[in-house]
């Protein structure tokens, strides 16, 4: 067990206890109709996204200090996902489906001291 594994285990346990099921998705950049690329990708899940991942995550509010220091947009929220058992690079995702609502993701980062990935942290807004 590595020096940071206990933190990865803690993040996973707390997010599993207090989080809920959500779907992180990466939108496809391939148009549904090559002759009309301005219409964008197909709208079905199977062809409209490069991949979709079911995760357990928590959404929390930013602190006042973070809003001021990081110039975070008010109205956005913070999404935390435990990274321990995630095999896909979540920094590639750009969309969140949570309880039927779609959010865009920005400012993603991975807390990874050394070789142990602990959690992913995203700014989300509707």
C-alpha positions as CSV (number, residue, x, y, z in Angstrom):
1,X,0.0,0.0,0.0
2,X,1.4,3.3,-1.1
3,X,1.7,6.4,1.1
4,X,-1.4,8.1,-0.5
5,X,-3.6,5.0,-0.9
6,X,-5.3,5.7,2.4
7,X,-6.5,9.1,1.0
8,X,-7.8,7.4,-2.2
9,X,-9.7,4.9,-0.1
10,X,-11.1,7.7,2.1
11,X,-12.3,9.7,-1.0
12,X,-13.9,6.6,-2.4
13,X,-15.6,5.7,0.8
14,X,-17.0,9.2,1.5
15,X,-18.2,9.8,-2.1
16,X,-19.8,6.4,-2.1
17,X,-21.6,7.2,1.2
18,X,-22.7,10.8,0.3
19,X,-22.8,10.8,-3.5
20,X,-25.2,9.7,-6.1
21,X,-25.1,8.0,-9.5
22,X,-24.3,10.2,-12.5
23,X,-23.1,9.8,-16.0
24,X,-20.0,11.5,-17.4
25,X,-19.9,11.7,-21.2
26,X,-17.5,12.9,-23.9
27,X,-19.4,14.2,-26.9
28,X,-18.4,12.9,-30.3
29,X,-16.7,15.2,-32.7
30,X,-17.8,13.1,-35.7
31,X,-20.8,14.6,-37.5
32,X,-23.9,12.4,-37.9
33,X,-24.0,13.5,-41.6
34,X,-20.7,14.1,-43.2
35,X,-22.3,16.2,-45.9
36,X,-23.8,18.6,-43.2
37,X,-21.3,18.7,-40.4
38,X,-22.7,21.9,-39.0
39,X,-25.6,19.8,-37.6
40,X,-23.2,18.2,-35.2
41,X,-23.1,14.6,-33.9
42,X,-26.1,12.2,-33.8
43,X,-28.3,12.7,-30.8
44,X,-28.6,9.1,-29.7
45,X,-26.3,8.0,-26.9
46,X,-24.7,5.3,-28.9
47,X,-23.5,7.6,-31.7
48,X,-23.6,11.0,-30.1
49,X,-20.9,10.3,-27.5
50,X,-17.4,8.8,-27.8
51,X,-18.0,7.3,-24.4
52,X,-20.2,7.5,-21.3
53,X,-19.1,6.4,-17.8
54,X,-21.4,5.7,-14.8
55,X,-19.8,7.2,-11.7
56,X,-20.8,8.0,-8.1
57,X,-20.1,11.6,-7.4
58,X,-20.9,14.5,-5.1
59,X,-21.8,18.1,-6.1
60,X,-20.8,20.8,-3.6
61,X,-20.8,24.5,-3.5
62,X,-17.6,26.6,-3.8
63,X,-16.4,28.4,-0.8
64,X,-16.3,32.2,-0.9
65,X,-12.5,32.2,-0.9
66,X,-12.4,29.9,-3.9
67,X,-14.9,32.1,-5.8
68,X,-12.7,35.2,-5.2
69,X,-9.3,33.6,-5.6
70,X,-10.0,31.4,-8.7
71,X,-12.4,33.7,-10.5
72,X,-14.9,30.9,-10.5
73,X,-18.3,31.8,-12.0
74,X,-21.0,32.2,-9.5
75,X,-23.8,29.8,-10.3
76,X,-21.4,27.0,-11.0
77,X,-20.8,24.1,-8.7
78,X,-18.0,21.7,-7.9
79,X,-18.2,18.0,-8.9
80,X,-16.0,15.5,-7.0
81,X,-15.4,12.0,-8.3
82,X,-13.3,9.4,-6.6
83,X,-10.5,8.3,-8.9
84,X,-9.5,5.0,-7.3
85,X,-11.4,2.6,-9.6
86,X,-11.7,4.8,-12.6
87,X,-9.9,3.4,-15.7
88,X,-10.9,6.1,-18.2
89,X,-9.2,9.5,-18.1
90,X,-12.1,11.7,-16.8
91,X,-10.3,14.9,-17.8
92,X,-11.5,14.1,-21.4
93,X,-15.3,14.3,-20.4
94,X,-17.3,17.4,-21.2
95,X,-20.8,16.6,-20.2
96,X,-22.6,15.4,-17.0
97,X,-26.0,13.8,-16.9
98,X,-27.4,14.1,-13.3
99,X,-31.1,13.2,-12.5
100,X,-32.2,14.1,-16.1
101,X,-30.3,17.4,-16.2
102,X,-27.3,18.0,-18.5
103,X,-24.4,20.1,-17.3
104,X,-21.2,21.2,-19.0
105,X,-17.9,20.5,-17.4
106,X,-14.9,22.9,-17.3
107,X,-11.7,23.3,-15.3
108,X,-11.2,19.7,-14.6
109,X,-8.3,18.5,-12.6
110,X,-7.0,15.3,-11.0
111,X,-5.6,15.2,-7.5
112,X,-2.7,12.8,-8.0
113,X,0.3,13.0,-5.7
114,X,2.9,10.6,-7.1
115,X,1.3,7.7,-8.8
116,X,-1.9,7.5,-6.7
117,X,-5.0,9.2,-8.3
118,X,-7.2,10.3,-5.4
119,X,-10.1,12.3,-7.0
120,X,-11.2,14.3,-10.0
121,X,-12.5,17.9,-9.4
122,X,-14.6,19.7,-12.0
123,X,-16.4,23.0,-12.3
124,X,-20.0,22.3,-13.6
125,X,-22.8,24.5,-14.8
126,X,-26.1,24.1,-16.5
